[in-house]
Amino acid sequence: MRAETVRVFVQHAPNEPGTRERAAVQGVLDLLKSFDVEILTGGETGSEAEFRAKFRPSTGLAWSPRNLRMVQLGMLDAADALVMVRTGPSEAAAMEAAYNLFAGRRAPMFFALWKGAGAPSGMLCGLEEYCEAEYVEFERAEQLAGRLAEFLERAAEQRQESERQMIRIMEHLVA
């Protein structure tokens, strides 16, 4: 059992109310809520308009592309794991994955691929050579439960090992 809660960054495209895509994303978020994790990006999906309306109250900043990037990059830096819920193509997913791999912590990534969305291509496929990356197709979020639980456990172990390494380095510097 892990000592600290795993911090999870969840990436998904905004979805309009009543769509199957929104239900798929919310299903994954609800599944994550059943684990002992902190969802850095919040536990509810929404449309672009809903997201913008919540931005200032949740961050204290006016919505702008610059402020959005600043907030998102800060959450990526804090994340122990990324869960990428793909319901369709997303520019943000490619940017956030690239940041994680080449400028961030190289946190492990779990790609939940909704069956209606198709497999990722281009920058989002074959990332295993850079960090732990797992790709799992699903129709219903419950189908992800076992694999996601195992992924989160590995992410917790990686976080603990990273913390132990940092302690050893600090002890060496102080000695």
TAZILIN-V534134 format. One record per residue. N is the residue number from 1. RES is the residue in three letters. SS is DSSP state (a for helix, b for strand, c for the rest). Layout:
n = [N/N]
res = [RES/RES]
ss = [SS/SS]
This chain:
n = [1/2/3/4/5/6/7/8/9/10/11/12/13/14/15/16/17/18/19/20/21/22/23/24/25/26/27/28/29/30/31/32/33/34/35/36/37/38/39/40/41/42/43/44/45/46/47/48/49/50/51/52/53/54/55/56/57/58/59/60/61/62/63/64/65/66/67/68/69/70/71/72/73/74/75/76/77/78/79/80/81/82/83/84/85/86/87/88/89/90/91/92/93/94/95/96/97/98/99/100/101/102/103/104/105/106/107/108/109/110/111/112/113/114/115/116/117/118/119/120/121/122/123/124/125/126/127/128/129/130/131/132/133/134/135/136/137/138/139/140/141/142/143/144/145/146/147/148/149/150/151/152/153/154/155/156/157/158/159/160/161/162/163/164/165/166/167/168/169/170/171/172/173/174/175]
res = [MET/ARG/ALA/GLU/THR/VAL/ARG/VAL/PHE/VAL/GLN/HIS/ALA/PRO/ASN/GLU/PRO/GLY/THR/ARG/GLU/ARG/ALA/ALA/VAL/GLN/GLY/VAL/LEU/ASP/LEU/LEU/LYS/SER/PHE/ASP/VAL/GLU/ILE/LEU/THR/GLY/GLY/GLU/THR/GLY/SER/GLU/ALA/GLU/PHE/ARG/ALA/LYS/PHE/ARG/PRO/SER/THR/GLY/LEU/ALA/TRP/SER/PRO/ARG/ASN/LEU/ARG/MET/VAL/GLN/LEU/GLY/MET/LEU/ASP/ALA/ALA/ASP/ALA/LEU/VAL/MET/VAL/ARG/THR/GLY/PRO/SER/GLU/ALA/ALA/ALA/MET/GLU/ALA/ALA/TYR/ASN/LEU/PHE/ALA/GLY/ARG/ARG/ALA/PRO/MET/PHE/PHE/ALA/LEU/TRP/LYS/GLY/ALA/GLY/ALA/PRO/SER/GLY/MET/LEU/CYS/GLY/LEU/GLU/GLU/TYR/CYS/GLU/ALA/GLU/TYR/VAL/GLU/PHE/GLU/ARG/ALA/GLU/GLN/LEU/ALA/GLY/ARG/LEU/ALA/GLU/PHE/LEU/GLU/ARG/ALA/ALA/GLU/GLN/ARG/GLN/GLU/SER/GLU/ARG/GLN/MET/ILE/ARG/ILE/MET/GLU/HIS/LEU/VAL/ALA]
ss = [c/c/c/c/c/b/b/b/b/b/b/c/c/c/c/c/c/c/c/a/a/a/a/a/a/a/a/a/a/a/a/a/a/c/c/c/b/b/b/c/c/c/c/c/c/c/c/a/a/a/a/a/a/a/a/a/a/a/a/c/c/c/c/c/a/a/a/a/a/a/a/a/a/a/a/a/a/a/c/c/b/b/b/b/b/b/c/c/c/c/a/a/a/a/a/a/a/a/a/a/a/a/c/c/c/c/c/b/b/b/b/b/b/b/c/c/c/c/c/c/c/a/a/a/c/c/a/a/a/c/c/c/b/b/b/b/b/b/c/c/a/a/a/a/a/a/a/a/a/a/a/a/a/a/a/a/a/a/a/a/a/a/a/a/a/a/a/a/a/a/a/a/a/a/c]
